[in-house]
Amino acid sequence: MHATVRGCAAALIFLLAGHPGEATAQTADLVSRNEFRVCADPANFPISSEDGSGFENKIAELLARELDLPLEYTWYPDSTGFVRNTLGANRCDVVIGYAQLHELVQNTNHYYTSRFVIVVPEASRYAGISQISDPDLEGARIGLVAGSPAASHMARNGLISQARSYPLFVDRRYSDPSGDMLGDLEAGEIDVAILWGPIGGPLVKTKHPSLVATPLMDEEAPPKMFYRITMGVRRGELDWSRKLNSLIRRNQDEINDILLEAGVPLMNDMGTAPLEPKQ
């Protein structure tokens, strides 16, 4: 949006990342000293999953090892009330993916930056397109998530009548808009799909290998198509936030490896170029 990331920018915070709900100021005394307590959606693959297969699960495992604490989850669907019923209820202490500057939580330093991607079949006539304003998209049937920044760019470029919209806020235990969109793309019902990169990239890699995801790098007008992702804690928990910042800094290379292995399209801090893996 895991973060999250969710008008246009607010709707993004869906994805990833941001979670709608309420937060109240707390103190660091609420953080468990006996467990690494993570708040997560149980059915939000490729981001998080109750079976541990999401890339945020793997980051949580890494941090738990570094803290030498057992990892414990509070599972709650990424929907209205997420923050209120997880962090706000003191059932857990950190959301692993949250869009930077989202007011419902206190953000750590960001630990990755990513972009929206355009997904097409490998041999598609639309392969290689990296901006919604490309004139070659005229006439294309385009799948996108309702309310996402891509919708504003499509409207500006006269493409909205070509859109097939997929819902933004759903309970992923029962509905899978991103998977449905990519399935429709493979079936030829749409020509291209536009998704948040940390969802589209890993889904293409793990479940849709006949498709290709390309970051949308060249949109100059707002809204922006890249977002920085942090971890979210209760507001006022400064010591805990500083501890997580230290963990992120010391383990950034390994975090990057987890994200790249998952298929997340990582960008530099300004979102202007791909982040190359270290050799």
C-alpha positions as a Markdown table, in Angstrom:
| # | Residue | x | y | z |
|---|---|---|---|---|
| 1 | Met | 0.0 | 0.0 | 0.0 |
| 2 | His | 2.6 | -4.7 | 3.3 |
| 3 | Ala | 3.0 | -1.2 | 4.1 |
| 4 | Thr | 2.4 | -0.2 | 4.8 |
| 5 | Val | 1.6 | 2.5 | 1.7 |
| 6 | Arg | -1.4 | 2.3 | 1.2 |
| 7 | Gly | -6.4 | 10.3 | -2.0 |
| 8 | Cys | -3.7 | 8.4 | -4.3 |
| 9 | Ala | -0.8 | 8.0 | -1.9 |
| 10 | Ala | -3.1 | 7.1 | 1.0 |
| 11 | Ala | -4.7 | 4.3 | -1.0 |
| 12 | Leu | -1.3 | 2.9 | -1.7 |
| 13 | Ile | -0.5 | 2.3 | 1.9 |
| 14 | Phe | -2.8 | -0.7 | 1.4 |
| 15 | Leu | -0.2 | -2.8 | 0.0 |
| 16 | Leu | 2.4 | -3.3 | 1.9 |
| 17 | Ala | 2.4 | -1.7 | 4.0 |
| 18 | Gly | 0.0 | 0.7 | 5.7 |
| 19 | His | -2.8 | -0.6 | 7.8 |
| 20 | Pro | -6.1 | 1.3 | 8.4 |
| 21 | Gly | -7.1 | 1.7 | 12.0 |
| 22 | Glu | -6.3 | 3.7 | 15.1 |
| 23 | Ala | -3.2 | 4.1 | 17.2 |
| 24 | Thr | -2.7 | 5.6 | 20.6 |
| 25 | Ala | 0.5 | 6.9 | 22.2 |
| 26 | Gln | 2.3 | 4.2 | 24.3 |
| 27 | Thr | 5.5 | 3.9 | 26.2 |
| 28 | Ala | 8.4 | 1.6 | 25.5 |
| 29 | Asp | 7.5 | -0.3 | 28.7 |
| 30 | Leu | 4.8 | -2.2 | 26.7 |
| 31 | Val | 7.4 | -3.9 | 24.5 |
| 32 | Ser | 7.9 | -7.6 | 25.4 |
| 33 | Arg | 11.4 | -8.5 | 26.7 |
| 34 | Asn | 10.7 | -12.2 | 26.3 |
| 35 | Glu | 9.5 | -12.5 | 22.7 |
| 36 | Phe | 9.8 | -10.7 | 19.4 |
| 37 | Arg | 6.1 | -10.0 | 18.9 |
| 38 | Val | 5.1 | -9.3 | 15.3 |
| 39 | Cys | 1.7 | -8.0 | 14.0 |
| 40 | Ala | 0.9 | -9.5 | 10.6 |
| 41 | Asp | -1.7 | -10.5 | 8.1 |
| 42 | Pro | -2.0 | -14.3 | 7.9 |
| 43 | Ala | -2.9 | -14.4 | 4.2 |
| 44 | Asn | -1.0 | -11.7 | 2.5 |
| 45 | Phe | 1.5 | -13.6 | 0.4 |
| 46 | Pro | 4.0 | -12.7 | -0.9 |
| 47 | Ile | 4.3 | -10.2 | 1.9 |
| 48 | Ser | 3.3 | -12.2 | 5.0 |
| 49 | Ser | 1.7 | -15.6 | 5.5 |
| 50 | Glu | 0.8 | -17.8 | 8.4 |
| 51 | Asp | 2.9 | -20.6 | 6.9 |
| 52 | Gly | 6.0 | -18.3 | 7.1 |
| 53 | Ser | 6.5 | -18.1 | 3.3 |
| 54 | Gly | 6.3 | -14.3 | 3.0 |
| 55 | Phe | 9.4 | -12.1 | 2.7 |
| 56 | Glu | 8.3 | -10.1 | 5.8 |
| 57 | Asn | 8.2 | -13.5 | 7.7 |
| 58 | Lys | 11.8 | -14.1 | 6.8 |
| 59 | Ile | 12.8 | -10.6 | 7.9 |
| 60 | Ala | 11.0 | -11.2 | 11.2 |
| 61 | Glu | 13.0 | -14.4 | 11.6 |
| 62 | Leu | 16.2 | -12.6 | 11.0 |
| 63 | Leu | 15.5 | -9.9 | 13.6 |
| 64 | Ala | 14.3 | -12.4 | 16.1 |
| 65 | Arg | 17.6 | -14.3 | 15.7 |
| 66 | Glu | 19.6 | -11.1 | 16.2 |
| 67 | Leu | 17.6 | -10.3 | 19.3 |
| 68 | Asp | 18.0 | -13.9 | 20.5 |
| 69 | Leu | 14.2 | -14.0 | 21.2 |
| 70 | Pro | 11.5 | -16.4 | 20.1 |
| 71 | Leu | 9.3 | -15.1 | 17.3 |
| 72 | Glu | 5.6 | -14.8 | 18.1 |
| 73 | Tyr | 2.9 | -13.5 | 15.8 |
| 74 | Thr | -0.4 | -11.8 | 16.3 |
| 75 | Trp | -2.4 | -12.5 | 13.1 |
| 76 | Tyr | -5.0 | -10.1 | 12.0 |
| 77 | Pro | -6.3 | -9.3 | 8.5 |
| 78 | Asp | -4.9 | -6.1 | 6.9 |
| 79 | Ser | -8.2 | -4.2 | 7.1 |
| 80 | Thr | -10.0 | -1.6 | 9.1 |
| 81 | Gly | -8.9 | -1.9 | 12.7 |
| 82 | Phe | -5.6 | -3.6 | 12.1 |
| 83 | Val | -3.5 | -1.1 | 14.2 |
| 84 | Arg | -6.2 | -0.8 | 16.9 |
| 85 | Asn | -6.5 | -4.5 | 17.4 |
| 86 | Thr | -2.7 | -5.3 | 17.2 |
| 87 | Leu | -0.3 | -2.6 | 18.2 |
| 88 | Gly | -3.0 | -0.6 | 19.9 |
| 89 | Ala | -4.1 | -3.5 | 22.0 |
| 90 | Asn | -0.5 | -4.4 | 23.0 |
| 91 | Arg | -0.8 | -7.8 | 21.5 |
| 92 | Cys | 2.4 | -7.3 | 19.5 |
| 93 | Asp | 5.2 | -4.8 | 19.2 |
| 94 | Val | 6.1 | -4.2 | 15.5 |
| 95 | Val | 4.6 | -4.3 | 12.0 |
| 96 | Ile | 7.4 | -5.4 | 9.7 |
| 97 | Gly | 6.2 | -3.4 | 6.6 |
| 98 | Tyr | 4.7 | 0.1 | 6.9 |
| 99 | Ala | 4.8 | 3.1 | 4.5 |
| 100 | Gln | 7.1 | 6.0 | 5.6 |
| 101 | Leu | 5.4 | 8.9 | 7.3 |
| 102 | His | 2.1 | 7.1 | 8.0 |
| 103 | Glu | 0.5 | 8.8 | 11.0 |
| 104 | Leu | -1.1 | 5.8 | 12.6 |
| 105 | Val | 2.3 | 4.5 | 13.9 |
| 106 | Gln | 5.8 | 5.6 | 14.7 |
| 107 | Asn | 8.0 | 4.7 | 11.8 |
| 108 | Thr | 11.5 | 3.3 | 12.1 |
| 109 | Asn | 14.1 | 4.3 | 9.5 |
| 110 | His | 13.1 | 2.9 | 6.1 |
| 111 | Tyr | 14.7 | -0.3 | 5.1 |
| 112 | Tyr | 13.8 | -0.5 | 1.5 |
| 113 | Thr | 12.3 | 1.5 | -1.4 |
| 114 | Ser | 10.3 | 0.1 | -4.2 |
| 115 | Arg | 8.1 | 1.0 | -7.2 |
| 116 | Phe | 5.0 | 0.0 | -8.9 |
| 117 | Val | 5.5 | -2.4 | -11.8 |
| 118 | Ile | 3.8 | -3.1 | -15.1 |
| 119 | Val | 3.3 | -6.8 | -15.8 |
| 120 | Val | 2.9 | -8.3 | -19.2 |
| 121 | Pro | 3.3 | -11.7 | -20.9 |
| 122 | Glu | 6.9 | -12.4 | -21.9 |
| 123 | Ala | 6.2 | -12.1 | -25.7 |
| 124 | Ser | 3.7 | -9.3 | -25.4 |
| 125 | Arg | 3.8 | -6.3 | -27.7 |
| 126 | Tyr | 3.8 | -4.2 | -24.5 |
| 127 | Ala | 7.0 | -5.7 | -23.2 |
| 128 | Gly | 9.6 | -3.1 | -22.3 |
| 129 | Ile | 7.1 | -0.3 | -21.5 |
| 130 | Ser | 8.2 | 1.5 | -18.3 |
| 131 | Gln | 5.7 | 4.4 | -18.1 |
| 132 | Ile | 1.9 | 4.7 | -18.1 |
| 133 | Ser | 2.1 | 7.7 | -20.4 |
| 134 | Asp | 3.7 | 5.5 | -23.2 |
| 135 | Pro | 1.5 | 6.0 | -26.3 |
| 136 | Asp | 1.7 | 2.3 | -27.1 |
| 137 | Leu | -0.7 | 1.6 | -24.2 |
| 138 | Glu | -3.5 | 3.3 | -26.1 |
| 139 | Gly | -6.2 | 0.6 | -26.6 |
| 140 | Ala | -4.6 | -1.8 | -24.1 |
| 141 | Arg | -6.9 | -3.5 | -21.5 |
| 142 | Ile | -5.2 | -2.5 | -18.2 |
| 143 | Gly | -5.7 | -4.2 | -14.8 |
| 144 | Leu | -5.1 | -2.0 | -11.8 |
| 145 | Val | -6.0 | -1.8 | -8.1 |
| 146 | Ala | -8.8 | 0.6 | -7.4 |
| 147 | Gly | -7.6 | 3.9 | -5.8 |
| 148 | Ser | -3.9 | 3.2 | -6.4 |
| 149 | Pro | -1.6 | 6.0 | -7.7 |
| 150 | Ala | -1.6 | 4.2 | -11.1 |
| 151 | Ala | -5.3 | 5.2 | -11.5 |
| 152 | Ser | -4.4 | 8.9 | -11.4 |
| 153 | His | -1.8 | 8.5 | -14.1 |
| 154 | Met | -4.2 | 6.5 | -16.3 |
| 155 | Ala | -6.9 | 9.2 | -15.9 |
| 156 | Arg | -4.3 | 11.9 | -16.9 |
| 157 | Asn | -3.3 | 9.9 | -20.0 |
| 158 | Gly | -6.9 | 9.2 | -21.1 |
| 159 | Leu | -6.6 | 5.5 | -20.3 |
| 160 | Ile | -9.1 | 5.1 | -17.5 |
| 161 | Ser | -11.9 | 3.8 | -19.9 |
| 162 | Gln | -9.5 | 0.9 | -20.7 |
| 163 | Ala | -9.1 | -0.1 | -17.1 |
| 164 | Arg | -10.4 | -3.2 | -15.3 |
| 165 | Ser | -10.5 | -2.4 | -11.6 |
| 166 | Tyr | -9.7 | -4.8 | -8.8 |
| 167 | Pro | -10.6 | -4.1 | -5.2 |
| 168 | Leu | -8.2 | -2.4 | -2.8 |
| 169 | Phe | -9.3 | -3.4 | 0.7 |
| 170 | Val | -10.2 | -7.1 | 1.0 |
| 171 | Asp | -9.8 | -9.9 | 3.5 |
| 172 | Arg | -7.1 | -11.8 | 1.8 |
| 173 | Arg | -8.2 | -15.0 | 3.5 |
| 174 | Tyr | -11.2 | -15.0 | 1.2 |
| 175 | Ser | -10.2 | -12.8 | -1.8 |
| 176 | Asp | -7.0 | -12.4 | -3.8 |
| 177 | Pro | -7.3 | -9.4 | -6.2 |
| 178 | Ser | -3.6 | -9.4 | -7.2 |
| 179 | Gly | -3.7 | -13.1 | -8.0 |
| 180 | Asp | -6.9 | -12.7 | -9.9 |
| 181 | Met | -5.4 | -9.8 | -11.9 |
| 182 | Leu | -2.4 | -11.9 | -12.9 |
| 183 | Gly | -4.6 | -14.9 | -13.7 |
| 184 | Asp | -6.7 | -12.7 | -16.0 |
| 185 | Leu | -3.5 | -11.5 | -17.7 |
| 186 | Glu | -2.4 | -15.0 | -18.4 |
| 187 | Ala | -5.9 | -15.9 | -19.7 |
| 188 | Gly | -5.8 | -13.0 | -22.1 |
| 189 | Glu | -8.7 | -11.1 | -20.5 |
| 190 | Ile | -6.5 | -8.1 | -19.9 |
| 191 | Asp | -3.3 | -7.0 | -21.8 |
| 192 | Val | -1.2 | -5.5 | -18.9 |
| 193 | Ala | -1.4 | -5.4 | -15.1 |
| 194 | Ile | -0.1 | -2.7 | -12.8 |
| 195 | Leu | 0.7 | -3.7 | -9.3 |
| 196 | Trp | 2.8 | -2.5 | -6.3 |
| 197 | Gly | 6.2 | -3.9 | -6.9 |
| 198 | Pro | 6.6 | -5.9 | -3.7 |
| 199 | Ile | 3.4 | -7.8 | -4.6 |
| 200 | Gly | 3.8 | -8.0 | -8.4 |
| 201 | Gly | 7.5 | -8.9 | -8.5 |
| 202 | Pro | 7.4 | -11.8 | -6.1 |
| 203 | Leu | 4.1 | -13.2 | -7.5 |
| 204 | Val | 5.6 | -13.2 | -11.0 |
| 205 | Lys | 8.7 | -15.0 | -9.7 |
| 206 | Thr | 6.9 | -17.6 | -7.7 |
| 207 | Lys | 3.6 | -18.2 | -9.4 |
| 208 | His | 3.5 | -16.7 | -12.9 |
| 209 | Pro | 6.9 | -17.3 | -14.6 |
| 210 | Ser | 5.4 | -16.7 | -18.0 |
| 211 | Leu | 5.0 | -13.0 | -17.1 |
| 212 | Val | 7.5 | -10.2 | -16.8 |
| 213 | Ala | 7.4 | -7.4 | -14.3 |
| 214 | Thr | 9.0 | -4.0 | -15.2 |
| 215 | Pro | 9.3 | -1.1 | -12.7 |
| 216 | Leu | 7.4 | 2.0 | -13.8 |
| 217 | Met | 10.4 | 4.3 | -13.7 |
| 218 | Asp | 9.6 | 7.3 | -15.9 |
| 219 | Glu | 6.4 | 9.0 | -14.5 |
| 220 | Glu | 7.3 | 12.6 | -13.9 |
| 221 | Ala | 3.9 | 14.0 | -12.7 |
| 222 | Pro | 2.4 | 13.2 | -9.3 |
| 223 | Pro | 1.4 | 11.0 | -7.6 |
| 224 | Lys | 4.8 | 9.4 | -7.1 |
| 225 | Met | 5.1 | 5.7 | -8.0 |
| 226 | Phe | 7.8 | 4.8 | -5.5 |
| 227 | Tyr | 7.5 | 4.5 | -1.7 |
| 228 | Arg | 9.9 | 3.9 | 1.2 |
| 229 | Ile | 9.0 | 1.1 | 3.6 |
| 230 | Thr | 9.7 | 1.2 | 7.3 |
| 231 | Met | 8.7 | -0.8 | 10.4 |
| 232 | Gly | 5.8 | 0.5 | 12.5 |
| 233 | Val | 5.7 | 0.6 | 16.3 |
| 234 | Arg | 3.5 | 2.3 | 18.8 |
| 235 | Arg | 3.9 | 6.1 | 18.9 |
| 236 | Gly | 6.2 | 7.2 | 21.8 |
| 237 | Glu | 8.2 | 4.0 | 21.8 |
| 238 | Leu | 11.5 | 5.8 | 21.1 |
| 239 | Asp | 13.9 | 3.3 | 22.7 |
| 240 | Trp | 12.3 | 0.4 | 20.8 |
| 241 | Ser | 12.4 | 2.4 | 17.5 |
| 242 | Arg | 16.0 | 3.1 | 18.0 |
| 243 | Lys | 16.8 | -0.5 | 18.7 |
| 244 | Leu | 15.0 | -1.6 | 15.5 |
| 245 | Asn | 16.9 | 1.2 | 13.6 |
| 246 | Ser | 20.2 | -0.3 | 14.9 |
| 247 | Leu | 19.1 | -3.8 | 13.8 |
| 248 | Ile | 18.1 | -2.6 | 10.4 |
| 249 | Arg | 21.4 | -0.8 | 9.9 |
| 250 | Arg | 23.5 | -3.8 | 11.0 |
| 251 | Asn | 21.5 | -6.3 | 8.9 |
| 252 | Gln | 20.7 | -4.2 | 5.9 |
| 253 | Asp | 22.7 | -6.4 | 3.5 |
| 254 | Glu | 20.9 | -9.5 | 4.6 |
| 255 | Ile | 17.5 | -7.8 | 4.5 |
| 256 | Asn | 18.3 | -6.7 | 0.9 |
| 257 | Asp | 19.2 | -10.3 | 0.1 |
| 258 | Ile | 15.8 | -11.6 | 1.4 |
| 259 | Leu | 13.9 | -9.0 | -0.6 |
| 260 | Leu | 15.8 | -9.5 | -3.8 |
| 261 | Glu | 15.5 | -13.3 | -3.5 |
| 262 | Ala | 11.7 | -12.9 | -3.1 |
| 263 | Gly | 11.6 | -10.8 | -6.3 |
| 264 | Val | 11.0 | -7.4 | -4.8 |
| 265 | Pro | 12.2 | -4.7 | -7.2 |
| 266 | Leu | 14.5 | -2.6 | -4.9 |
| 267 | Met | 15.3 | 1.0 | -5.7 |
| 268 | Asn | 17.8 | 3.5 | -4.4 |
| 269 | Asp | 16.5 | 5.8 | -1.7 |
| 270 | Met | 15.2 | 8.4 | -4.2 |
| 271 | Gly | 13.5 | 5.7 | -6.3 |
| 272 | Thr | 15.4 | 6.8 | -9.4 |
| 273 | Ala | 17.4 | 3.6 | -10.2 |
| 274 | Pro | 17.4 | -0.1 | -9.3 |
| 275 | Leu | 19.4 | -1.1 | -6.3 |
| 276 | Glu | 22.1 | -3.5 | -7.5 |
| 277 | Pro | 22.8 | -6.5 | -5.2 |
| 278 | Lys | 26.3 | -6.5 | -3.6 |
| 279 | Gln | 28.7 | -9.0 | -5.2 |
